[in-house]
Amino acid sequence: MKPFLLLASRPEDEAADDEYEGFLSAGGLTPADLHRVRLEAAPLPPIRLDDYSGIIVGGSPFNASDPEATKSAVQLRVERELQSLLDLVVARDFPFLGACYGIGLLTTHGGGVVDGTWPEDAGPTRVRLTEEGADDPLFGILEPDFEAFVGHKEACTVLPPGAVLLATGEDCPVQAFRVGRNVYATQFHPELTNASILTRIRIYRDNGYVKPDAWTEVIANIAAATVTQPANLMRAFVRRFGTE
């Protein structure tokens, strides 16, 4: 199988490594199966799509909808590089899965709208498949209504033209969509487990993903959550697009 490529942008080593381990575990992959490039550390090297089975973009402390004037030089570079790569990915309909930050990038790339209308505090949320999601080759293997872990300040409020809504939720109407046949994005995190989201919120404690007076409730909600379906989505992505 050709490896998959994870494009990451978390500057905190613990968070970056936890995310990588999460995608390995959720996808049933080995390190040889999942190459990682940390975009916050250095410019994106030349990427030859034919060398990979698919591309994954994980979450980030960056927000795609932040005003340009407030974005750091690193964020601006990362977004330029990823938008250029998305030009190739979308034109070729190359297998792609963008999670959280990835959905923001794919939305803006396609001419949709990302803003702060539908934030969700860190923790579990309910996700419901649309009719199109139930018929989708990846999402169709999931239960029609399931729990997933989220934590975001921005979300897609207007789909890119031609995008297909695959999953929705009361607290965030766009939880997943597809562009073409093979380009996917999710607002929820397919790699997060109960343990790893606790690691994530500890690292980003001061970033506003949890209200200061809600920590006890958030931790209790995470402990009570049964989150299994998002990892099944990751495995389905690997099975469908893993190529020799």
Stockholm file with secondary structure:
# STOCKHOLM 1.0

chainA/1-244         MKPFLLLASRPEDEAADDEYEGFLSAGGLTPADLHRVRLEAAPLPPIRLDDYSGIIVGGSPFNASDPEATKSAVQLRVERELQSLLDLVVARDFPFLGACYGIGLLTTHGGGVVDGTWPEDAGPTRVRLTEEGADDPLFGILEPDFEAFVGHKEACTVLPPGAVLLATGEDCPVQAFRVGRNVYATQFHPELTNASILTRIRIYRDNGYVKPDAWTEVIANIAAATVTQPANLMRAFVRRFGTE
#=GR chainA/1-244 SS CCCEEEEECCCSHHHHHHHHHHHHHHHTCCGGGEEEEETTTSCCCCCCGGGCSEEEECCCSCCTTSCGGGSCHHHHHHHHHHHHHHHHHHHHTCCEEEETHHHHHHHHHTTCEEESSSCEEEEEEEEEECHHHHHSTTGGGSCSEEEEEEEESCEEEECCTTCEEEEECSSCSCSEEEETTTEEEESSBTTCCHHHHHHHHHHTTTTTSSCGGGHHHHHHHHHHCCCCHHHHHHHHHHHHHCCC
#=GC SS_cons         CCCEEEEECCCSHHHHHHHHHHHHHHHTCCGGGEEEEETTTSCCCCCCGGGCSEEEECCCSCCTTSCGGGSCHHHHHHHHHHHHHHHHHHHHTCCEEEETHHHHHHHHHTTCEEESSSCEEEEEEEEEECHHHHHSTTGGGSCSEEEEEEEESCEEEECCTTCEEEEECSSCSCSEEEETTTEEEESSBTTCCHHHHHHHHHHTTTTTSSCGGGHHHHHHHHHHCCCCHHHHHHHHHHHHHCCC
//
